[in-house]
Amino acid sequence: MNKVMLIGRLTKEPELRKLASGKSVATFSVATHDYRGAGGEKSEFHSIVTWDRLAEICAEFLGKGALVSIEGRIQTRQWEDENKLRHWKTEIVANALEMLSGRRKKDYASEASAQALESQAEADGFARVPAAALDDDSDMADDAEDEAAESELVAA
């Protein structure tokens, strides 16, 4: 049986490539730590490869420092370069990945960007109107929180 399970942090942003066949492949590395007695710690760095939709998800949602749980298999490739030197690379081909850390820094940046666009729209003459005010059949007993949550921008 060839099965690997790791929990670790990404050491860099995933690199997504599209092959000529149209398949997506993402590569990144994960650091794991082995804690030993008397305060000793040993770090290992693992090359990870993901394919197809999982590769696209990794490229979109993972970033450096993200904590992930990976399940896959070990694969060793070998090749010969132009100087006739033989090279080997051992990597983990992931078939399942779970994101264990919170949202990425990019997500917060996107949210801030959306809020800035909303502010700009309001400055340009659009106003936030509760959705209940747009619906003639709305119940007057709706909570104020619901009205604040469900609103949209309309021309003033």
Helices and strands as residue ranges (DSSP letters): E 4-10, E 15-18, E 24-35, E 41-51, H 52-61, E 67-80, E 86-99, H 105-123, E 126-130, H 131-134, H 144-149, E 151-155
